[in-house]
């Protein structure tokens, strides 16, 4: 299990990951593959399941503090939002990746199929960070604002925009905990004509064109977390 924890937390693709190679040597591949579901072995973002890692660490026993320290240290060293920053739209950091295979891979932008989109932001310290997001809302979403949250704390809100709009939001120092933090984008609720939507879905299904039958709450072209510069110029946050 140590080898599994090691290769699961690393960003290195499985095909060139030394920990994955060591794992394959100590067991049969038929036992290894179910642990990784359908994640691509050659390339692509890994699906990061922090809850699974915590469960495995607990199963190894409370006296194995060295394993927990190793897992926490590796998680932060591999995924920390350092000077290079992190793309939170990557499958590794989107919580929707754990629910179903990412549906946005065929697109150059992220599509929100729920009123709340959740992403992991992993840090090794509580210094301030800067979120840069490029978003737009469906035309039928009305004029409600979108809001950005860190856990249960509202960071701010931005105006409805039917066209692509880029903005930045500062996460003040001291708000982030070491390890995994959850960033939420809360979208305005679109208004649908139910009869017209049902008719459109039925027509698409008859034509076996299932793409686009899901209601869309919002779009993200970019959600990037980076180290905050000493002086940040950003929009005034309306609470």
VEXDREN-2710 file (C-alpha; in Angstrom, 1 decimal):
% VEXDREN-2710
k/r/px/py/pz
1/UNK/0.0/0.0/0.0
2/UNK/2.9/2.3/0.5
3/UNK/3.8/2.1/-3.2
4/UNK/0.1/2.8/-4.1
5/UNK/0.0/5.9/-1.9
6/UNK/3.3/7.0/-3.4
7/UNK/2.3/6.7/-7.0
8/UNK/-1.3/8.0/-6.5
9/UNK/-0.1/11.3/-5.0
10/UNK/2.6/12.0/-7.6
11/UNK/1.7/14.0/-10.7
12/UNK/4.0/11.8/-12.8
13/UNK/2.0/9.7/-15.4
14/UNK/1.7/6.1/-14.3
15/UNK/3.7/4.8/-17.3
16/UNK/6.9/6.6/-16.2
17/UNK/6.3/6.6/-12.4
18/UNK/8.9/4.6/-10.5
19/UNK/6.4/4.0/-7.6
20/UNK/3.9/2.5/-10.0
21/UNK/6.6/0.2/-11.4
22/UNK/7.5/-0.9/-7.9
23/UNK/3.8/-1.6/-7.2
24/UNK/3.5/-3.7/-10.3
25/UNK/6.5/-5.8/-9.2
26/UNK/5.0/-6.7/-5.8
27/UNK/1.6/-7.7/-7.1
28/UNK/-0.2/-8.8/-10.3
29/UNK/-1.5/-6.1/-12.6
30/UNK/-5.0/-7.6/-12.4
31/UNK/-5.0/-6.5/-8.7
32/UNK/-3.5/-3.1/-9.5
33/UNK/-5.7/-1.9/-12.3
34/UNK/-9.0/-1.7/-10.3
35/UNK/-7.4/0.7/-7.9
36/UNK/-6.8/3.1/-10.8
37/UNK/-10.2/2.8/-12.4
38/UNK/-10.0/3.9/-16.0
39/UNK/-7.3/6.5/-15.6
40/UNK/-4.9/6.7/-18.5
41/UNK/-1.6/5.0/-17.9
42/UNK/0.5/6.8/-20.5
43/UNK/-0.5/10.4/-20.0
44/UNK/-3.1/12.7/-18.7
45/UNK/-4.2/14.0/-15.3
46/UNK/-4.5/11.5/-12.5
47/UNK/-7.7/11.4/-10.5
48/UNK/-6.6/12.5/-7.0
49/UNK/-8.7/10.7/-4.4
50/UNK/-7.6/12.2/-1.0
51/UNK/-10.3/10.4/0.9
52/UNK/-9.0/7.0/-0.4
53/UNK/-5.5/7.9/0.7
54/UNK/-6.7/8.9/4.2
55/UNK/-8.6/5.6/4.5
56/UNK/-5.5/3.6/3.5
57/UNK/-3.3/5.5/5.9
58/UNK/-5.8/4.9/8.7
59/UNK/-6.0/1.2/7.8
60/UNK/-2.2/0.9/8.2
61/UNK/-2.7/1.8/11.9
62/UNK/-2.5/4.8/14.1
63/UNK/1.0/4.0/15.1
64/UNK/2.3/4.6/11.6
65/UNK/2.8/8.3/11.9
66/UNK/5.6/8.0/9.5
67/UNK/3.2/7.0/6.7
68/UNK/0.8/9.8/7.4
69/UNK/3.7/12.3/7.5
70/UNK/5.0/10.9/4.2
71/UNK/1.6/11.1/2.5
72/UNK/1.0/14.7/3.7
73/UNK/4.4/15.8/2.7
74/UNK/4.2/14.2/-0.7
75/UNK/0.7/15.7/-1.3
76/UNK/2.0/19.2/-0.5
77/UNK/5.3/18.9/-2.4
78/UNK/3.6/17.5/-5.5
79/UNK/0.5/19.7/-5.6
80/UNK/1.3/22.9/-3.7
81/UNK/0.3/26.2/-5.4
82/UNK/3.9/27.5/-5.5
83/UNK/5.3/30.2/-7.7
84/UNK/4.4/28.2/-10.8
85/UNK/0.7/28.1/-9.9
86/UNK/-1.9/25.4/-10.5
87/UNK/-4.6/24.9/-13.1
88/UNK/-7.6/24.0/-10.9
89/UNK/-9.6/22.9/-13.9
90/UNK/-7.3/19.9/-14.3
91/UNK/-9.0/16.5/-13.6
92/UNK/-6.6/16.2/-10.6
93/UNK/-8.2/19.1/-8.8
94/UNK/-11.8/19.1/-10.0
95/UNK/-14.0/17.2/-7.5
96/UNK/-16.4/16.3/-10.3
97/UNK/-13.7/14.0/-11.6
98/UNK/-14.4/11.5/-8.8
99/UNK/-18.1/11.3/-9.6
100/UNK/-17.9/10.4/-13.3
101/UNK/-15.4/10.6/-16.1
102/UNK/-14.7/14.2/-16.9
103/UNK/-17.1/15.4/-19.5
104/UNK/-15.2/18.5/-20.4
105/UNK/-12.2/16.8/-22.0
106/UNK/-13.6/17.3/-25.5
107/UNK/-14.0/21.0/-24.8
108/UNK/-11.5/23.8/-24.3
109/UNK/-13.5/25.0/-21.3
110/UNK/-15.2/23.5/-18.2
111/UNK/-18.9/23.1/-18.2
112/UNK/-20.7/23.2/-14.8
113/UNK/-23.5/20.6/-14.6
114/UNK/-24.5/21.7/-11.1
115/UNK/-25.1/24.9/-9.3
116/UNK/-21.9/24.5/-7.4
117/UNK/-18.5/23.6/-8.9
118/UNK/-15.8/22.4/-6.4
119/UNK/-12.1/22.3/-6.8
120/UNK/-9.1/21.4/-4.6
121/UNK/-6.5/24.0/-3.8
122/UNK/-3.5/22.4/-2.1
123/UNK/-1.0/24.4/-0.1
124/UNK/2.0/23.8/2.2
125/UNK/1.5/27.1/4.0
126/UNK/-1.1/29.7/4.7
127/UNK/0.3/32.6/2.6
128/UNK/-2.1/34.6/0.5
129/UNK/-3.0/33.1/-2.9
130/UNK/-4.6/34.7/-6.0
131/UNK/-7.4/33.1/-8.0
132/UNK/-7.7/34.1/-11.7
133/UNK/-10.9/33.0/-13.4
134/UNK/-12.4/33.4/-16.8
135/UNK/-16.1/32.6/-16.8
136/UNK/-19.4/33.1/-18.5
137/UNK/-23.0/32.3/-17.7
138/UNK/-25.8/30.9/-19.8
139/UNK/-27.9/33.6/-21.3
140/UNK/-30.9/32.3/-19.4
141/UNK/-29.3/32.7/-16.0
142/UNK/-30.8/36.1/-15.4
143/UNK/-28.7/38.8/-13.8
144/UNK/-27.7/37.1/-10.6
145/UNK/-24.0/37.2/-9.5
146/UNK/-21.6/34.3/-9.3
147/UNK/-19.9/33.9/-6.0
148/UNK/-16.5/32.3/-5.0
149/UNK/-16.1/30.5/-1.7
150/UNK/-13.3/29.0/0.3
151/UNK/-15.0/26.3/2.4
152/UNK/-17.8/28.1/4.2
153/UNK/-16.2/31.5/3.8
154/UNK/-17.3/33.8/1.0
155/UNK/-14.4/35.4/-0.8
156/UNK/-16.5/37.6/-3.0
157/UNK/-18.9/37.8/-5.9
158/UNK/-18.7/38.9/-9.5
159/UNK/-21.4/40.2/-11.9
160/UNK/-23.3/38.0/-14.3
161/UNK/-21.7/37.9/-17.7
162/UNK/-23.0/36.2/-20.8
163/UNK/-19.6/36.7/-22.5
164/UNK/-16.2/35.6/-21.3
165/UNK/-15.0/37.8/-18.4
166/UNK/-11.7/37.5/-16.5
167/UNK/-11.3/38.6/-12.9
168/UNK/-9.1/38.0/-9.9
169/UNK/-9.9/37.2/-6.3
170/UNK/-7.4/37.4/-3.5
171/UNK/-7.4/34.8/-0.8
172/UNK/-5.9/36.6/2.3
173/UNK/-3.1/35.1/4.3
174/UNK/-4.1/32.9/7.1
175/UNK/-7.3/31.6/5.5
176/UNK/-5.7/28.6/3.8
177/UNK/-4.9/25.4/5.8
178/UNK/-1.9/23.2/5.1
179/UNK/-3.2/20.4/2.8
180/UNK/-6.4/20.4/0.9
181/UNK/-8.7/23.4/0.7
182/UNK/-12.0/23.5/-1.2
183/UNK/-12.8/26.3/-3.6
184/UNK/-16.4/26.6/-4.7
185/UNK/-17.9/28.5/-7.6
186/UNK/-21.6/29.0/-7.0
187/UNK/-23.6/29.8/-10.1
188/UNK/-26.9/31.6/-10.6
189/UNK/-29.7/29.3/-11.4
190/UNK/-30.8/29.4/-15.1
191/UNK/-34.5/29.5/-16.0
192/UNK/-35.6/26.9/-18.4
193/UNK/-38.8/26.5/-20.4
194/UNK/-39.5/22.9/-19.2
195/UNK/-41.8/21.9/-22.0
196/UNK/-39.3/23.2/-24.7
197/UNK/-36.4/21.6/-22.9
198/UNK/-38.1/18.2/-22.6
199/UNK/-39.0/18.3/-26.3
200/UNK/-35.4/19.2/-27.2
201/UNK/-34.0/16.3/-25.1
202/UNK/-36.5/13.8/-26.6
203/UNK/-35.6/14.9/-30.1
204/UNK/-31.8/14.6/-29.4
205/UNK/-32.3/11.1/-27.9
206/UNK/-34.3/10.0/-30.9
207/UNK/-31.4/11.1/-33.1
208/UNK/-28.9/9.4/-30.6
209/UNK/-27.3/12.8/-30.1
210/UNK/-26.9/12.8/-26.3
211/UNK/-24.4/15.6/-26.1
212/UNK/-25.9/18.8/-24.8
213/UNK/-29.0/17.4/-23.1
214/UNK/-27.7/18.3/-19.7
215/UNK/-28.6/21.7/-18.1
216/UNK/-25.6/24.0/-18.0
217/UNK/-25.1/26.4/-15.0
218/UNK/-21.9/28.0/-16.1
219/UNK/-18.6/27.9/-18.0
220/UNK/-15.0/28.3/-17.0
221/UNK/-12.2/28.8/-19.4
222/UNK/-9.7/29.4/-16.7
223/UNK/-9.4/28.8/-13.0
224/UNK/-5.8/29.4/-11.9
225/UNK/-4.4/29.6/-8.4
226/UNK/-1.0/31.2/-7.9
227/UNK/1.1/32.9/-5.3
228/UNK/-0.1/36.4/-4.6
229/UNK/2.2/39.2/-5.5
230/UNK/3.2/41.8/-2.9
231/UNK/0.6/44.2/-4.2
232/UNK/-2.5/42.9/-6.0
233/UNK/-4.8/45.1/-8.1
234/UNK/-8.2/43.5/-8.3
235/UNK/-11.9/44.5/-8.5
236/UNK/-13.6/45.6/-5.4
237/UNK/-15.4/42.6/-3.9
238/UNK/-19.1/43.1/-3.3
239/UNK/-20.4/41.1/-0.4
END
